[in-house]
Structures are given as C-alpha cells and as structure tokens.
Amino acid sequence: MEELILRLLDGLSGPAGQSAILAALNREAEQPITGERFDAAVLRLQTASQISVRHDGGRTLLSLRNDTASAPPWPIYREVDFEPYVEAYLWRNFQSAFSHASHDGASVLLQNTARGGPTDGVWKRPDITAAVVSRYHFAPAPELELIGFELKMPRECRVQSVHEALSHTAHVHYSYLVIYLPSGATPEGGLRQVTLQAQLHGVGLITVSDPRNDSGFSIVLEAQRREPTRARIDEFIGARLHRTNQLALQGWLGMRR
Amino acid sequence: MTKFICVANNKGGVGKTTVTVSLAEALAQIHKLSVLVVDLDPQINASIVLAGSQPREHAPWRTGNSILEFLSVERSQAFANANTFASIVALPAGSGRVAYVSGSPKMLTFERRKLVASAGTLEREQSWFVSAIDKFLSDVRVTYQVVVFDCPPGLSLMAEAALARADMILMPVIPTALSVMGLQAYASYLSEISPHLGQRAAILKTMVRQTNAMDNWSREIDALSAEHYVLKASTRYATAWAEAMEREAGHRSFSARYLGVEPELETLANEIWSKLTGRQP
C-alpha cells in the first residue's frame, strides 16, 4: 500500500488531504482498505521520512517529503527573500541583543507580519513583530511589549523608510529599521541621513552587510520606547498575529490556564 | 546541519538527565555550539537544573512556556513556532549558547488524554506526534546546531517520535544485571520502531555505583558493540557528575561547575561530536 500512496502523492502538485488519499486508494483497491491499515502505512512512510504529514485547520495533509525546500534564497534580490534571514537572526539573538528583552523571566515570540490580515495599508504593520512578556520580582503582573522590525533593501535606504518605521510606533513599543547594505551597495539617500533621522525620532537602526552570518548584523541605534494605547495594541494583536501566538500571549499573561 | 540526539533508556536512574545537561553545556563550552535541550520527561529535572536560580513562579513550566504548550494546539490551528518556547540559559562569556524547552509535569497525562479523546487509531495518534516533532525540528534548525532530547524512562509516544528523527540515540547504562538486561530489551524495542534505529544507538557506561560484579557487567555491555556503538568515553566519577547538577548553571564557570569531571566530560563531548560529524575534535 505504501507504494500506491507514494505514487498517488507523486502525481499531485501539492499536499493532499488524508481522507482524499484513502478514498483514491479504495477506488484502486479490489477490496476496501481499513482505516487501521491506512494509518499504519502512513506512519511507516512518515517515520521513514518519505512523506510529510501536516495538521492545519483541522485537516491532515500528506505530501512527499522535500527537505531541500526550506533553504532560504540566495542571493537576495527582493525584500521577501531578506525576511527569513532576519527572522532566523532574531530567533537566535533576540534576548541577548535587545536589552528590553533580556529579563530572566521573559517569554518571546516572533512572527512575520509582512503579509496576511486586513489590507489597510503597508505602513500599518512592521514586516516582523516580536512580542515580549516580562515578569518581575516586584511587579504584580507580567508586562507585554511589542517590537516592530521594518525591513528595507539597499535602494530604500532613505528618510521615508525611517518615517515608515516611526509610523509603527502607533501600535508597537519599539520600532527598528533593518536595512540590507551589502558591501559595494550605494544607498540612495545616504545612510548618514537615515541615521540622523532615526536618532531624532527614536527609531532603532540595524544594518546588515551579510545576513547569512550573525556577525553581519550591526545594531547601530537602539530604539526608544513609545507608549501606544492599549486599544491599539489589542487591535494590532487581534488583526496581525496568528491565533496560536495570540493564545500563547494570553497564556503568558495569565489570562488562560 | 543541525544534529539531533536523544538521550534515552527504558530504565530510570541511569543518568539520562545528568548526561543531557552536562553534554549540552560541554558542547556549548568546548565546541562553541548553540545547543537546545528539550525536556520530554514529566519529572522536569533537566528543566529545573537549567532554570538555575530563576524564581520558581517565573519558571517556564509555570508560565506557559513548555513543550506542552507547543503540543496543545486546538484542532483548528497549526503549531506555533517551536522557538517561541525556548528559554535561554545564562552562560559565561566566550562559550556557545544553551537554551531549553521546558518539560511539563502534565505530560504524564497529556498523551493519555489525547489518545482517549481521539476517535482515530493508535497509528494516527503516533503520526500526529511525529508531525509535531518534524515541525519542531524544522523550526529550531535555523537557531541551534545541536538539539538534545531528554527522554523519559518507560515508553512515550512523543519520545518515540523524537527517536525516529535522532541522528544519535545515546543510551546511558549502569553496569548491573538489571540495567544490562533492560538495555537489551530497549535495543529490541528500537528495532521494532524502525530497523535503522539500532545503528544510530550509542551506549554510554555511567557507573553510578561501584560493585564487585561491575567488571563482568561492563564486559557484557562491551559485548553489545557488535550491534551498537559503545562509546570509549564513560562516566566513572558519577557522584561528581551528579554533584555538578546541584551547582547553578551558567553563573559559575564551566570548570567550577564540573569540578573533578571536566576532562571526562570533554572526552565524552569530543567523541560524540566527532561521531556525529565525522570530524576529529
């Protein structure tokens, strides 16, 4: 049966629902295939790394396993290619690199917020958002802070990008501008102007010469804390963060046990 | 490429947690690696040791930051990013990095509840745990170079899923009759899960007590080398290793924490890393 499952999946361009595959198998088989036999075959294929099983939205999806698909693109031509490198850097270094997340009892989550949610203007959301819940010895309740990261390619190293990062402080406490500046890139508008404006407005600045190495990231300016209203924070989390992350935040804040 | 190690044995009290924590710290200190410990044991001993002096009310198993929260997705949702549940261990400057995903005492009942609540087969539930581990490992691959799972004694669906993905199954064993027989039974259990798992098993002799019969049982363990890799390194001074776990992680230097067993630990870390990567230390 395993061979038949592999053949069916091979003929498809993407993942298929588990029940659809079982139905297709039953059409081809001379006698009905029980759920037990099918489940055992799926488990054997999955354990042998021949197929992937993914659970999403209450559905179980099967696909042929492709381990090479997860490598991020290189070289980088578009902002969307830059995102996975910055996300990986942030996951690795967030608590050590950003002082406002370095408490003993801090819980951190990160999410790509560049896409998804209401389409009411790109200036309304950072490309990556971090949520930090800090706990203190002498404070009654955990504290939530949001940190936004606006990513830009070399051609967008200009003052307008600082203003875009600044606009995010309507719903995040700290906002960073992250600019990809490989060696030899001549940033339009000039890095000096960007640095001056970022300093003036309290926007953090990170330059990235080589996103493949952590040493290629430089935190030029730390962001200054802003105080968005609770209503704006609530609205932002509700509209932009995944349901799983919303539930994690509620758990960390003691709202769900 | 990230390497996955499962520290596992059906028998309790053979030093699984001590080996997990000390190996993680040694790989970070000596090889400057970024290491994630995943505590699958509901006793959460590895989590307690790694949490160090952190106030218990802020500990990850109390604040909703454990492996249980990663697994506790509602039916309509996808898994969260596994990195979300990692807590950083403060290590002395100059070493690599150690983080841990805490265990949860509620893992004892989680699997049972999930099985009872499910209308599907045992295989379907096991498949769910394998896909949870696959998602977990795919997330932490970008963040860590080594992932060490501290598996619970006995059998568990989650541990079985982790075993299926391990590059090395490190089986600590003490040289006693029951331990050696238990190890043989565990080795056949591994072959039952998958025929390839036995080849990934590495046996580590942890000598938690000195007995007259020790040499004989030690030879019995060595006899298993026909089927499994028996590590040359061993933990001879097990009491000193256990005492190291009582000292606080991170705040003291590596040498101070592993006083007396540092050379042994270094030998073990070197042998394991060289076995995993094919490179000499």
Interface residues (C-beta under 8 A of the other chain):
Chain A: G35 E36 D39 A40 V42 L43 Q46 T47 A48 S52 V53 R54 H55 D56 G57 G58 S70 P84 E87 A88 W91 R92 Q95 S96 D104 G105 S107 V108 L109 L110 Q111 R135 H137 P142 H242 R243 T244 N245 L247 A248 G251 W252 R256 R257
Chain B: S34 Q54 P55 E57 H58 P60 T63 G64 N65 E69 V73 E74 R75 S76 Q77 A78 F79 A80 N81 N83 T84 S87 I88 R97 G120 T121 E123 R124 Q126 S127 W128 V130 S131 D134 K135 S138 R141 V142 T143 A164 I193 S194
